[in-house]
Amino acid sequence: MKCPNCGYQDSKVIDSRPIEEGNSIRRRRECLACQKRFTTFEVIESMQILVVKKDGSKELFDRSKMLSGIMKACQKRPVKGEEIAAEIEAELQNSLVQEIASHQLGEMIMHKLKERDDVAYVRFASVYREFKDLDTFLAELRELKEQK
């Protein structure tokens, strides 16, 4: 790391602390030439993920948009939607995919909801799968009951 005071290329780390929920690190450094101290920040660089919509258009992955849908399904339910959103986002980042189809993302959300709460799952599925009538809704409920 280049010293901002003298421009020397080498320094030693005196102190490191995580900041912003562990997504970055603050480091206090000391220049090996002039002994001046300075602070640097390291931030994890995350990949930009594109979501491929049904019509073929692409848009950047938006965590808040995903979280909004999950929170609507989990309203007044003992499910932490923030945890589900964080898990899915971490899975996407760890998979190193650059594009994901919207239906795959929806299936990931439904899978997580199904593991945690049947009502939240059915709420999300009814919107995601665009249930057209009561028969479609009842068929999904029967299938869910049989699996349990």
Secondary structure, DSSP 8 states (H G I E B T S, - for coil): ---TTT--S-EEEEEEEEETTTTEEEEEEEETTT--EEEEEEE------EEE-TTS-EEE--HHHHHHHHHHHHTTSS--HHHHHHHHHHHHHHHT-SEEEHHHHHHHHHHHHHHH-HHHHHHHHHHHTT--SHHHHHHHHHHHHHH-
